[in-house]
């Protein structure tokens, strides 16, 4: 069984290219089904799709990296040749090591961030529900989760990390002297927006509003932070009311355009606006960044901020890598054992055939009234002869070198206890 992974992330591909390869959670089942059709029927697949990465994990009788690249390129509307330079292709132990590092937060923009583990579990759940998760990938991911748990409990990998939400608050504080005097708008109501709202709410802003496509989800989040909820359709008319705008939705097209922001600035008499677009693909048109009174940051723009404290974590990283190394070795050992399963099954089946045949012969002899001791003697001799027939044949066949190799093998398998 082969294991392979193909992906692109914040270190290999720019934001707009990554945006072409995001897969909505509600469409993950059909997407996985389409991907599996590219491979052999017994192949296993899982897709991890987040703001910072899209990764495909597969297992099958043989690695099919080129087919995986072709499928991903087609799904994003680009050529395989153009995409290849922005991807990483990993096989066997390298694929396992990468999965373990991702689960542990070592491959994240925010070193040690815990959110990726939940996203990885969601990806595994989606693959399982789609019937695409077999024994091999299930083992890979369960071991990834176990390694991640050990990394987080045994090291201080996340002790000094600054999350995207905390980074956004830090940058906003540099623009506005007192965040308690600001009005903050959150566009979306997902996990990242909830995290951002938690960080900004700690600064006691003058007002908090949640704009979301589904009012029920927006109301729930707004109530949690004593804010108001508004429809996405009302966003252009009310944008001017807010000093801080944080957006992270699953929309495939920008929700906040250049024209809407220009009109808002005019109504604000060009008082500055701080905007953070955490969505991939973008929620805010990139041209907005060129406006003089707008400070717009994307996921990639926050990378320098979240690296603060990196040096303090190097010892923890070394500890985490050691845990991951041990996990990879364990997974490789399991894979090696798995490769012997067909042979073990064949051996057991052959032994069972021999046993059944000799047992049937013995029962016939007993039914005829033959002596029990004689029957047992014949039974044991019959089994012994069948077990040793192949070894004896090898000792008497072939050339001298073949017989010598057979002799060493037979000594190893049959005579170890007599040495």
ABEGO torsion letter per residue (X at the ends): XBBBBBBBBAAABBAAAAAAABBBAAAAAAAAAAAAAABBAABBBBBBBBAABBBBBBBBABBBAAAAAAAAAAAAGBBAAAAAAABBBBBEAAAAAAAAAAAAGAABABBGBAAAAAAAAAAAAAAAAAGABBAAAAAAAAAAAAAAAAAAAABAAAAABBBAAAAAAAAAAAABABAAABBBBBBEABAAAAAAAAAAAAAGBABBBBBBABAAAAAAAAAAAGBBBBBAAAAAAAAAABABBBBBBABABBABBAAAAAAAAAAAGGBBBBBBBABOBBABBAAAAABAABBBBBAAAAAAAAABGAAAAAAAAAAAAAAAAAAAAAAAAAAAAAAAAAAAAAAAAAAAAAAAAAAAAAAAAAAAGBBAAAAAAAAAAAAAAAAAAAAAAAAABEBAAAAAAAAAAAAAAAAAAAX
